[in-house]
Amino acid sequence: MTHPCHKDQLASINRIEGQIRGISRMIDDGKYCIDILDQLKAAKNSIKSVEAKILKTHLKEKYNVNYNRQMLPKKEIMKYD
């Protein structure tokens, strides 16, 4: 069984890694809590974006599902497994 390639997400993953390192430095430097939380939220949103792109690729490749920029309800996704 072959799996779809997600190498196109590596740039985003590397950017997220940099965001996390920056957050770690902010904590070490004792930065303001709200600033740290803002950066955590940005990193979390970036992860969600990568997750959505990988899921979209998975659904398209494995199940040949075309959902035209609309997320399928969870029950719809689960019925394919």
Beta strands, then each sheet from edge to edge (+ up, - down):
end
